[in-house]
Amino acid sequence: MTDDRLPVLVGVGEVRANRERAVAQAREPLALILEALDLAASPELLAAADAIYTVRVASWAYDELSADVAAAVGAKPAHRDDSPIGGQWPIRLLDRAAGRIAAGESSVALLVGGEATASATALLKAGVDPITDLGWSTRPGGPTPIDAADMGSPAMQTAGLLLPTRVYPLYENRLQADLGLTPAENADWSARLYAELSAVAATHPIAWNTSALTAEQVGTVTPKNRLVCEPYPLSMNALPFVDQAAAVVVTSLAAARAAGVPADRIVHLHAAAGSDDLPDVLARPKLGRSTALADALTGAIDRAAVPTADLDFVDVYSCFPVVPKLAGLALGLPRETVLSITGGHSSFGGPLNSYSLHSLARAYERLRGTDRKGLVHANGGFLSYQHAIVLGGRPTGYQSGPVRTRTDGLEVAEARDLDGTDVVVETATVEYDRSATPRQAFVVVGTENGVRAAVATPRGDAVAAAEWSLTNRPSQVGRRARVRVTDLFPRLERLD
């Protein structure tokens, strides 16, 4: 790879719109994306794009978003790539774009994404049709449909483990047990961590929530900060109801120079690494750690040949507290380390798959014209898909490689097939309704033969759900039980 082929970032743009959720101000995601592109680079550079990469929009469906972007900016790209669902895609697509540039297959690439979930929700509540009343796109239009495969394995779906709000707490509660923390100690760690993220978001010009919160405000359960799934109150859950978009312009160093981009507006891409875990959470050997997350972080750092201590920042995808916690543990960082320059999904905002585009934009502004380096991480699925990239203000070359994919896992069974089997609880969480009443518990169990299963209590049975609450025991991990199936509905009979 010659110096002319070094992949670099030369411009970024970010947009926050319709924070007031006003019907008259509602614009579709494509409009927000195009505004972000206008902020990122000159019309001439946008039109010169030979590759366009788009992160899947969830709040409105487009047949080929990259084609719409190309037409709007007057580009005729030889390569277009529209991602599927997944929060890992901003960094994974950037890695792809950088690889093609380094190989001489591309010279100017656009990477974009955005959401208008706040506006779409406001229009629905107001009874306003975005297509007929506001002229939003009809190709095909409406919310992007969710593929059943994106909602977990059949065993996960049978047990109701098809929402991130239910799965990430399972990791959190297992991590608490593995570290020997009490619920209060772990909750304090989460509250301090997210209070620090809110302080970061308060300095971000396009953050959705602009107030810095105290740890007490984050961690105290109130009617407005209700428990969703233990141990997370609402303030520790991702906030998807936002209108935000971002654009990143990637070029070869030669193209940047030819376009007259000043040296202090160039950020170099150093190294990236991706790692995918087993799609089935129940098959993963450890539920208190993420091997894929650790592999992506350390892989990018190792390829960049930069010690963690020399990084100016590490920006971790922060949809729930367990993700930055696991990242900090994987990197051996102190618990008080603030692992974001963006502000996290609950404060900055959680524009679904495109969140990490905003992290890249923030990294660009922080690194350009400096000698510093930083790392941006992205996570997709249920801690399933990981990608990380190291960037810096000075050139070092670009290193990458194929995404690592894990294939070895535990045997998974549906709970109804384990009638009469003794099991040990590996992790559990309890979901609450809006009246603060336990609604349903989700329990992951394992047999002595290494078979994993998930059992849910009957929905709406507050007594059965409360039995698995952390308010009744410091940890549910290690409890002994027996699976009982009545009318094909699996239940857990406590043996302790």
N, C-alpha and C positions, 0 to 999 in steps of 0.2 A: 504494500500500500504506500503510494507516494504522499508527500505532504499535501498536494493538491486535492487528494481524495479524502482527507481527514473529515469526518462528519462533525458538523458544528451547528449549534443553535444560533440563529441570527435575529430572531424576533418572537415575541409572545404577545398575546392579547387576551384579556379577561373581561367578562361582562357579568354584572348582576342586574337583574331587571325585575320590575313589578313586585318589589318587597311588600307593597301595600295590598297585593292580591286584588287589584282593581280590574274589573272586566274591560274597561276601556283601554287599559295598558297591556293587555295580554298579547304576547307575540309567540309564535311557534318556535321550537328549538332551532330550526334552520336559520331564521332571522337573527337569533342571538349569536349563532355560530359565525354568520357572515359579518356581523358587527365586530366580533372578536378578531376575525381575520383582517378587517380594515385597520384595527389597532396594531396588528402584529407586523405588517410589512407593507411596502408600497404596492400599488396596483400592478406595476410592471413586474415585480418579483413574484406576486401571486399568480399572474398570468403565465409566468415561465415555469410553473410547477409541472414536472414530468411524472410525479407520483402523488397520490392523495390517499390518506389513511383516515378513516373515521371510526370513532368509538360508538358502539351501539347506543342509540337513543331509546330510552324506555317510555318516556312520556308521550311520544308521538311516533307513528310508524312511517318509515320511508323505505321504498323498494331498493333504491341505491343512493344513499346519501352522498357518496363520493361523486356520483354523476351530477347531482344537483349542485354540489359545491363547485365542481369544475365549470359547469355552465355559468354559474353566477360570477366567477372571477375571470372567466374567459380563458381558462387553461385547457389544454388538450393532453392530459396525462396518458402515458403509455402503460402505466400501472395504477390500479385502484384496488383498495383493500378495505372492505367494510366488515368490522369485527362482529362476532356473536356477543352474547351477554357475558359480562365478567369484569370486575374491577381491575384485573391485571392488565387489561388491554392497552391503556395509555403507555405503559413502559414497554410492553411486549411489542407493540407496533413501532415505537420509537427505536427499539433494538433492530427490528426488521428494516426500518428506513435507513438506519445508520449502516447496517450491513450491506445494503444495496449500494449506498453511496461509496462505502469503502471499496466495494468490488468494481466500481466504475459503471454500475448499471443505472445510476440516477445521479442527478446533481441538485435538484430542488424538490423538496417534498413538503407537503402540508399535512399536519396532524391535528384533527379537530374533534370536538365533542361538546355536548351541552344538553340541558334539560329545561323543560318549562312545566314542571310538575305542580308548582304553586299556582300558576295561571290555569292549567288544565283542571285542577281541582276547583278553583274558584268559578270557572265557567260551568262546570258540572253542577255546582251548588246553585248557581244563578239560573240554570236552565237555558244557557246560551250554547248554541251549536257552533263549535269552532270553525267548521267548514262552511256552512251556509251563512252564518252571521258575520264571521271574521275573515273568511277566505283562506283558512289554513290548508295545507297540502292535502290532496286526496290520493296520494300514491304510497300506500293505500289509505293513510289517514287513521286516526284513532290511536289508542294506546297500543304499544308493541305487545303482541301475544307472548305469553310465557310458555316455553316448551316444558313438558312434564319432566324431561331429563334434567332440567336445571333445578328441579325441586327435590333432588335427592334420589337415592336408590328405592326400589320397591319396598324394602323393609323399613327404610326411613319414612316413606310416605304413609305406609300402613300405620306406623306409630305416631304420625302427625309431625314428624321432624322435617317439615318442609319450608320453614321460615327461618331466616337468620336470627331473629329475635329469640328463637327457641334453641338453636344449635350452639351459638357462641357462648351462652351461659353455661352449657355443659362443659366446655373447655375451661371456662373461668372457675367453676366449682371444683373441677378436678385439679387445676393448678393450685388452688387454695389448699387442698388436702395434701398435695405432693410437697408443698413448701412448709407444711405444718403451721399455717396461719389460722387464726380464728376468723369467723365471719366479720367481726368488727375491724380487725387488723387489715383484712383484705379490702373491705369496703373503704377504709380510710385511704389506702393506697390508690384505689380507683378514683376516689373523690379528689385527692390532691393532684393526680395525673390529669384529670379532665378540667380541673380549675386552671391548671397551668396552660392547657390547650386553649381555654377560653380567653386567657390573657393574650396569647399569641393571635387569636382570631380578632381580638379587639383592635389590633394594630393593622389589620389587613383591610385595604380599601373596599374590597368587594365581599367581605364576609357577610353572611346572612344574619347572624347574631353578633351584635357589636358590643355587648357588655361583658366585661371581665367578671367572672363569678368567683366566689370564695369556695373553698372545699366544703364548707358547711352547706352552702346553697346547692351545690352539686349533689351532695350525698344524702341530704335530709329528704325523706319521703313525705310528701304533702299531696293534697288533692291535685295540685297542678304539676307535681313531680312524682307521679304515681309509679308504683312498681309495675314493670311490664313482665319480665321473667327474672326470678331471683338469680343473681343479686343486683340486677340493674334497674334503677329507676329511669324514668323517661330521659333525663339529662345525660345518661350514658348510652343512649341508643342513637344510631345514625338518624339524621334529619333529611329525608328525601324530598320534602315539599319545598323546593327552591326553584328559582329560575336563574341558572348560571350557565355560562359557556366559556370555553377556552380554546385558543388556537396556538399552535407551536409551528414555527417555520424552521425546517432542517435543510441545510445545504452542504455541499462540499466546500472546503476552504477556498478552492479556486473560484467557485461560483459566488461565494460571499465577497471575495475581493473584486471580482468582475462587476458585481452589483454596487460596489462602492460602500459596503458595510464597514463602518469604522472598527478598528481593532478592539475598542472598549465596548463594543456591542456584540462580541463573539464569545460564545461559551463552548468549550470543547467537550465532546463525549469521550469518556475514557474506557469504560468497560461495563458490561451488563451480564446478568445471569438469570436464568429462569428455572423453576423447579415446580413440578406438579405432584400433588399427593394423590392418593386413591380417591376417586370421586365419592365413594361410599364412606362416610364418616365412621360408620360402625365397624368397618374393616380395618381401620387404622390402628396399629399396635398401641400407640400412646395417645391418650386424650387430654393430657396435661402439657403437651409440647407439640410443636409443629416442625417436623424434620424438613419439610419443603421450604418453610419460611427461613429456617436457619441456613439451608443450603443456598438459597437465592442471595441472602445478605452476605454471607461469607464468600460465596462464589464471586460476586461482583467486586468485593473488596480485594480478594486474592488476585483476580485478573487485573485489577487496576494497580496492584502492587503498592497499595497505600495503607499504612496502619490505621486502624479505627480511630486512634487518638489524634491522627492528623487531619481528620475530616472536620470541616467547619460546622457541619450539621448532618444529622441523619433524620430524614423525614419519612415517617412510617404511616402507612394507611391506618387510620384510626376510626374504624366503624364501631368498635366496642373496645373497652379497656384491655381485654385479654390480648389483643393483637400487638399494641406497643409493649405490653408487658413481656410477651414471648420474644419480641424482637430485642428488647433490652437484655433479656436473659441470654439469648443466643449470641449477642455481641459482648457479653460480660460487662455491661455498663451499669453504673449505680442506679438505684431505683428512682432517684430524684432527677435523672436526666430527662430533659424535655425533648421528646422525639418527634418534633414537628416544627416546621417554619410556616405551615399553612393554617393550622388551627383545629384540625379534626372535624369529623363529620357532624358532630352535634353542635358545634359552634360556628365554624366556618360555613358549614353546609355540606350536605351529602348528595351531590348531583349524580348519584348512582354510579354507573360505570366510568364516568369521566372525571371523578374527583382528583385522581393523580395528575391529570393535565394541569390542574391549578397548582399542584405541588411543583411540577416542572416549571411553570411560569414563575413561581416564587423563587425557585432555585436559580433560574436564569437571572433575575434581577439582583439576586444576592451575590452571584459569582462573577458577573461580567466586569471586566476591567480589574480583576484581582488575581492573586496567586493562589486563592483558596480552592478547596475541593469539597464536594458534598455528595450525599447519597440520597436517592429518592426510591421508595419502595411502593409497590402496588400489590394488592391482594384481591383474589376473586373467589366466588363461590363460598363454601363453608370452610374457610382456611384451606382451600383446595388448590388454588393456582397462584403462584408467586413469581414476581419479577422485580429486579432491582437494577439500578444503573448508577454509576459514579460519573460525575461531571466536574469540570474545573475551568478556571480562567485561562489556563495555559495548555498547549498541545503536548500530548504524550503518546499518541497513537490510539487505536481502538481495538479492544479485545472482546470477543464474545464466543458463543458456542451454542450447541443445541440445548433445548430445554430438557432437563433431567426429569424422567417420569418414574414414579414409584410403582412397582408391580406386586410386591410381596405384602400380603395382608392376612388378617384373620378370617376364619370362616364366619359367615353371617347367616343367621336363621331368623325367620319370623317368630315372634313370641308364641303364637298359637301352636307352633310345632314343638314347643318345649314343655308341654303339659306334664306336670309332676316333677320337673327337673329342678334341682337345687342350684341356686345361682348366687353370685356375689355382686353387689352394686358397685359399679365403676364410676358413675357420676349421675347427677340428677338436677333437675330444675323445676320450679313451680311457676306457672303462668297465672297472672291475676287479671280480673276484670276491672272496669273503670270505677267500681265501687270498693276496690281494695279487697275483694273476696277471692280466695284461691279458686281458680277455675279448672285447672288441669295440671297434673304433674307428668313429667317425662323422665323416665328412668332407663339408663343404659346398664345392662347386666352382662356378666360373663359366666360361662360354665367352667367346671374344673378341666374340661377337655379343650378349652380355648375357643369356644364358640361364643360369639357376641350377638346380643339381641337388644331391642328397645321395647319398653312397655309404657303405655300411657294409661293414666287413670281415666275413668269415665268422665267425659266433658260435663262440667257443671256440678260434679260431686265434690263440694268444698271440703268435706271431711276426709275423703280419700286423698285429695290433693295436698291438704295441709299436713298429712302424715310425713310427707317428703320435704317439708319446708326446712330451711336452715334455721328458722326461729325455734324449731323443736330439737335440733341436734347441731353441734358445731360442724359436722360433716356427715353426709350420707354415705360417703365412700367406705367400702368394706362391710356394709351391712349384709347379712345373710337373708335370703328369701327363697321362696319356692314359687315357680310359675304355675298358676291354676287357670284352666280355660273353662269358662262356663258360657254356653250358647255361643261358642266360637270367640268370645271376648276374653283376651288374656288379662289376668290380674296377678298381682304379687302378694303372696302370703308371707308375712314377716316371720322369721325364725328366731329373731333375737328380742 
